[in-house]
Amino acid sequence: MNPKDKSLRRQNIRHRIRRKINGVSQKPRLTVFRSNTEIYAQLVDDGNGVTIASASSKEKDILAQKGNKVEKSKLVGQAIARKAKELGINDVVFDRGGYLYHGRVKSLADGAREEGLKF
C-alpha cells in the first residue's frame, strides 16, 4: 500500500470520527496520537478550543520504566487519568484518532479505565 494512500485513509477516518464526537468542558475528548516510537494523549475541550491536560511516553517517570511500547501506553493512560481526576474530570469521550482500537491504543484506553475514567 502506498504510504500516501495510507495516511490519506487515516485522515479521512479521523475527520469522520471528529464529525460525530465533540468534547466539552464537563466531558472532554481524550485524543490519541501514536507515532512509531511514542504515544501521546490529550484531553481537549472543543468548545473553547483548548487542551486541558496531556501525557506522553516521553515523560520522565514513564521513560524511566522498563517495558515494551504496549506497557508504556498503559502507563500513559494511567497518567492522563490521574491528571483528569486532579482536574475533577470523570467522564471523557474517547477519540482513537483514526487508529484501530488494538494494541497500543487499546492499552492506553485500558490504563485510563483502570484509574477510573469513564468513556
C-alpha positions, -999 to +999 in steps of 0.1 A: +000+000+000+013+034-009+022+055+022+003+085+008-029+064+004-024+050+040-021+085+056-050+098+035-072+069+046-063+076+083-070+113+078-105+105+063-113+082+092-101+109+117-124+135+101-153+111+101-148+104+138-145+141+146-178+149+130-195+125+153-178+132+186-172+165+204-156+173+237-170+199+261-155+211+294-175+187+315-168+158+292-136+165+272-123+144+243-095+121+251-075+120+219-046+097+210-017+102+187+006+073+180+040+076+163+063+047+156+082+051+189+060+072+212+023+077+222+006+109+233-028+115+249-046+148+254-078+160+270-093+185+246-122+210+253-135+215+217-160+242+229-132+265+239-105+250+217-080+243+245-060+214+257-068+207+293-042+181+301-017+159+283+005+129+289+030+111+267+055+083+268+083+109+268+076+120+304+104+112+328+085+089+351+072+068+321+105+069+302+123+055+333+101+024+333+112-008+317+089-025+292+077-025+256+056+001+239+023-015+248+032-015+285+043+021+283+010+030+266-009+017+296+012+039+318+004+069+296-033+060+300-030+059+338-011+092+338-038+110+318-065+096+340-047+108+372-044+143+357-081+143+348-090+132+383-070+161+397-090+185+375-123+169+386-130+151+353-145+116+355-161+112+321-144+116+287-152+109+250-126+086+235-111+096+201-089+069+187-075+093+161-081+071+131-061+042+145-075+008+150-087+000+186-060-025+191-025-028+206-012+005+220-044+024+216-064-003+234-037-005+261-039+033+267-077+031+270-075+002+294-049+021+316-072+051+317-102+029+327-082+012+354-076+046+370-113+054+370-120+073+338-154+065+322-159+065+284 
